[in-house]
Amino acid sequence: MNTEITKISDVKRFEGWVLYDDQCAVCTDLAARFAPVLRRRGLALAPLPGEAKTEMRVELADGRTFGGAHAVVFLAGRVWWAWPLVLLSKMPGAMPVLQRGYRWIAEHRHCVGGACKIAPSPVRNPVAEELLDDLLD
């Protein structure tokens, strides 16, 4: 696992931190891929502290904090080629969909080769289960 913290000296103007799950191969790979892009925009990378690593966070020097899909949209606003995601997030009803999508990805980020290392969310949808049972019968 890569637990190396981006050196603040590598950042021209320090704007804040992007905190990611360093126990997640997907998260670590994405952090490594986007480190140069984020560094050029004044953002340093570091592993999320503690045990509860449910979503990435952006913590800015001015005190603002973004988590999950809001963090992704914030970062997209800093990169010209990701601006379509920012525009999409402004559409009515889009942000809740992006949040659900982010949550689904976050819950399944440890699934590799079809085998999950962590248990899926215990939240159940009885209506969806009933519809699925009807379809399978």
Secondary structure, DSSP 8 states (H G I E B T S, - for coil): -------GGG-SS--EEEEE-TT-HHHHHHHHHHHHHHHHTTEEEEE--SS---S-EEEETTS-EEETHHHHHHHHTTSGGGHHHHHHHTSTTHHHHHHHHHHHHHHTTT-BTTB-SS-------HHHHHHHHHHH-
